[in-house]
Amino acid sequence: MTAADQAPSSPWSRARGWAISGVLLALALLWDLSGWDLQVMQWFGSEQGFALRNNWWLSTVMHARAQQLTVLAFVFVLAMVFWPLGPFKSVSRRQRVATLLAITASVLAVSILKRISLTSCPWDLSLFGGAASYISHWQLGVRDGGGGHCFPSGHASSALSFLALSFPALFSPDPARQSQGRALLLLVGVLGLVFGLTQTVRGAHYPSHTLWTAWICWTTGWLSYRWTAGKPTPV
């Protein structure tokens, strides 16, 4: 096993991984404590619903087509595991597999939580012309009168799951590769926020849903990558 393969288990990379997870968790918790979810949704919606819900650019391009592109991106990453090109050539097979597993684990984590969540989407609230009442996603087991299965954000996760693409470079011992990793991390993070904002403007998700999705994708992906890309060590 090479030194690069061992990088995810080094104390320094563990510290950075947990630090980023902690920052994202703090942001999500602070936003929840602020109680601003409903206030933000009222900027875009009214008793008549959300004017931009069916906007062609947002619903077709930024939602449907963008999600299709993320599926193609996943297929591309899968192909790179076996036939690496460009920057993928500098990453070991084990790390490429670990990255693919981290992306998959992130998507599955969000999907499972959505499946069991009783939280409905903003556009289902009576405040915006629906039938549901607003209930915090922290009130576990309490139904709000809507369809549920809206927390966290599946659309944001289709982008944020690719945070794992930055792991091989971000946690490399090579400073130059670390810089590349930070750039890729920023790019995917911005894309995830754009995906999340798209759904907020349409009335599909509260801002908190995107923040929690970012934390879930990072933490799930990081733990998965850490345990599969290098020699396992105690958490």
C-alpha positions as CSV (number, residue, x, y, z in Angstrom):
1,M,0.0,0.0,0.0
2,T,1.3,3.4,-0.9
3,A,1.7,6.5,1.3
4,A,-1.1,8.1,-0.7
5,D,-3.4,5.2,0.1
6,Q,-2.7,5.7,3.8
7,A,-3.4,9.4,3.7
8,P,-7.1,9.2,4.8
9,S,-6.0,7.5,8.0
10,S,-3.4,10.1,9.0
11,P,-4.2,12.3,12.1
12,W,-4.0,15.5,10.0
13,S,-6.5,14.3,7.4
14,R,-8.8,13.0,10.1
15,A,-8.7,16.4,11.8
16,R,-9.6,18.2,8.6
17,G,-12.4,15.8,7.8
18,W,-14.0,16.2,11.2
19,A,-13.4,20.0,11.2
20,I,-15.3,20.4,8.0
21,S,-18.1,18.1,9.3
22,G,-18.3,20.2,12.5
23,V,-18.5,23.5,10.6
24,L,-21.3,22.2,8.4
25,L,-23.2,20.8,11.4
26,A,-22.8,24.1,13.2
27,L,-24.2,26.0,10.2
28,A,-27.2,23.7,10.0
29,L,-28.0,23.9,13.7
30,L,-27.6,27.7,13.8
31,W,-30.0,28.0,10.9
32,D,-32.5,25.8,12.6
33,L,-32.2,27.8,15.8
34,S,-32.8,31.0,13.8
35,G,-36.3,29.9,12.7
36,W,-35.8,31.6,9.4
37,D,-37.1,28.8,7.2
38,L,-40.6,30.0,6.9
39,Q,-39.5,33.7,6.6
40,V,-37.4,32.8,3.6
41,M,-40.1,30.8,2.0
42,Q,-42.5,33.7,2.3
43,W,-40.2,35.7,0.1
44,F,-41.1,33.4,-2.8
45,G,-44.6,32.1,-1.9
46,S,-48.0,33.3,-0.9
47,E,-51.5,31.8,-0.3
48,Q,-51.6,31.3,-4.1
49,G,-48.5,29.1,-4.0
50,F,-45.1,29.6,-5.5
51,A,-45.1,31.7,-8.7
52,L,-41.8,30.0,-9.9
53,R,-42.8,26.4,-9.1
54,N,-43.3,25.6,-12.8
55,N,-40.9,28.1,-14.2
56,W,-39.4,26.4,-17.3
57,W,-35.8,27.3,-16.5
58,L,-36.0,26.2,-12.9
59,S,-38.2,23.1,-13.2
60,T,-36.9,21.8,-16.5
61,V,-33.3,23.0,-16.8
62,M,-32.1,23.5,-13.3
63,H,-34.1,20.5,-11.8
64,A,-34.9,17.8,-14.3
65,R,-32.0,18.3,-16.8
66,A,-29.5,19.0,-14.1
67,Q,-30.4,15.8,-12.3
68,Q,-30.0,13.9,-15.5
69,L,-26.5,15.4,-15.8
70,T,-25.6,14.2,-12.3
71,V,-26.5,10.7,-13.3
72,L,-24.2,10.9,-16.3
73,A,-21.5,12.3,-14.0
74,F,-21.9,9.2,-11.8
75,V,-21.6,6.9,-14.8
76,F,-18.4,8.8,-15.8
77,V,-16.9,8.3,-12.3
78,L,-17.8,4.7,-12.5
79,A,-16.0,4.4,-15.8
80,M,-12.9,6.2,-14.4
81,V,-12.6,3.4,-11.8
82,F,-11.7,1.0,-14.6
83,W,-10.4,3.3,-17.3
84,P,-8.9,6.4,-15.7
85,L,-8.2,9.5,-17.8
86,G,-6.5,12.8,-17.1
87,P,-6.3,13.6,-13.3
88,F,-7.9,10.2,-12.5
89,K,-4.6,8.6,-13.6
90,S,-2.8,10.0,-10.6
91,V,-5.3,8.4,-8.2
92,S,-4.9,4.8,-7.1
93,R,-7.5,2.2,-8.0
94,R,-8.4,1.8,-4.4
95,Q,-9.0,5.5,-4.0
96,R,-11.1,5.7,-7.1
97,V,-13.3,2.9,-5.8
98,A,-13.5,4.6,-2.4
99,T,-14.6,7.8,-4.1
100,L,-17.3,6.0,-6.0
101,L,-18.5,4.3,-2.8
102,A,-18.5,7.6,-0.9
103,I,-20.7,9.2,-3.6
104,T,-23.1,6.2,-3.5
105,A,-23.2,6.2,0.3
106,S,-24.1,9.9,0.4
107,V,-26.9,9.5,-2.1
108,L,-28.3,6.5,-0.2
109,A,-28.1,8.2,3.2
110,V,-30.2,11.1,1.9
111,S,-32.6,8.8,0.1
112,I,-33.2,6.7,3.2
113,L,-33.8,9.7,5.4
114,K,-36.3,11.1,2.9
115,R,-38.1,7.8,2.8
116,I,-38.7,7.8,6.6
117,S,-39.2,11.5,7.1
118,L,-42.7,12.8,7.8
119,T,-41.7,16.4,6.9
120,S,-43.7,17.8,4.0
121,C,-42.4,20.3,1.4
122,P,-43.1,24.1,1.8
123,W,-45.5,24.1,-1.2
124,D,-47.7,21.6,0.8
125,L,-48.2,24.0,3.7
126,S,-51.6,25.7,4.1
127,L,-49.7,29.0,4.3
128,F,-48.9,28.4,0.6
129,G,-52.2,27.0,-0.5
130,G,-51.7,23.4,0.6
131,A,-53.1,21.3,3.4
132,A,-50.1,20.8,5.8
133,S,-49.1,22.6,8.9
134,Y,-45.6,23.7,9.6
135,I,-43.8,21.3,11.9
136,S,-40.1,21.3,12.5
137,H,-38.2,18.3,11.2
138,W,-36.9,17.9,14.7
139,Q,-40.4,16.8,15.8
140,L,-39.8,13.2,15.0
141,G,-42.8,11.0,14.5
142,V,-45.3,13.9,14.2
143,R,-47.3,14.2,11.0
144,D,-48.0,17.6,9.5
145,G,-50.9,16.7,7.4
146,G,-49.0,16.7,4.1
147,G,-47.3,14.1,2.0
148,G,-44.1,14.0,3.9
149,H,-40.8,12.5,2.6
150,C,-39.3,15.9,1.8
151,F,-36.4,16.1,4.3
152,P,-33.5,16.3,3.4
153,S,-33.1,17.6,-0.1
154,G,-32.7,14.9,-2.8
155,H,-31.9,17.4,-5.5
156,A,-29.2,19.1,-3.6
157,S,-27.7,15.7,-2.8
158,S,-27.4,14.9,-6.4
159,A,-24.7,17.6,-6.6
160,L,-23.4,17.5,-3.0
161,S,-22.7,13.8,-3.1
162,F,-19.9,14.6,-5.5
163,L,-18.0,16.4,-2.7
164,A,-16.3,13.0,-2.5
165,L,-14.5,13.8,-5.7
166,S,-12.3,16.1,-3.8
167,F,-11.2,13.6,-1.2
168,P,-8.2,12.0,-3.0
169,A,-6.6,15.4,-3.6
170,L,-7.9,17.2,-0.5
171,F,-6.4,14.6,1.9
172,S,-3.2,14.0,-0.1
173,P,0.1,14.7,1.6
174,D,1.0,16.7,-1.6
175,P,0.3,20.5,-1.0
176,A,-0.2,21.0,-4.8
177,R,-2.9,18.3,-4.9
178,Q,-4.5,19.7,-1.7
179,S,-5.0,23.0,-3.5
180,Q,-6.7,21.2,-6.4
181,G,-8.9,19.4,-3.8
182,R,-9.9,22.6,-2.2
183,A,-10.8,24.1,-5.6
184,L,-12.9,21.1,-6.5
185,L,-14.5,21.1,-3.1
186,L,-15.5,24.8,-3.6
187,L,-16.9,24.1,-7.1
188,V,-19.1,21.2,-6.0
189,G,-20.2,23.1,-2.9
190,V,-21.3,26.1,-5.0
191,L,-23.1,23.8,-7.4
192,G,-24.9,22.1,-4.5
193,L,-26.0,25.5,-3.1
194,V,-27.3,26.5,-6.6
195,F,-29.3,23.2,-6.7
196,G,-30.6,23.9,-3.2
197,L,-31.6,27.5,-4.0
198,T,-33.4,26.3,-7.1
199,Q,-35.7,24.1,-5.1
200,T,-36.1,26.8,-2.4
201,V,-37.3,29.4,-5.0
202,R,-39.7,26.8,-6.4
203,G,-41.1,26.0,-3.0
204,A,-39.8,22.4,-2.8
205,H,-37.3,22.7,0.1
206,Y,-36.5,25.0,3.0
207,P,-33.0,26.4,3.2
208,S,-32.4,24.1,6.2
209,H,-32.9,21.0,4.0
210,T,-30.0,22.0,1.8
211,L,-27.7,22.8,4.8
212,W,-28.5,19.4,6.4
213,T,-28.0,17.7,3.0
214,A,-24.5,19.2,2.8
215,W,-23.6,17.9,6.3
216,I,-25.0,14.4,5.5
217,C,-23.2,14.2,2.2
218,W,-19.9,15.3,3.6
219,T,-20.0,13.3,6.7
220,T,-21.3,10.1,5.2
221,G,-19.0,10.4,2.2
222,W,-16.0,11.2,4.3
223,L,-16.5,8.3,6.7
224,S,-17.1,5.9,3.8
225,Y,-13.9,7.2,2.0
226,R,-11.8,7.0,5.1
227,W,-12.7,3.4,5.8
228,T,-12.3,2.2,2.3
229,A,-9.4,4.2,0.8
230,G,-6.8,3.4,3.4
231,K,-6.1,1.2,6.4
232,P,-9.0,1.4,8.8
233,T,-8.3,3.1,12.2
234,P,-10.6,3.7,15.1
235,V,-13.0,6.7,14.7
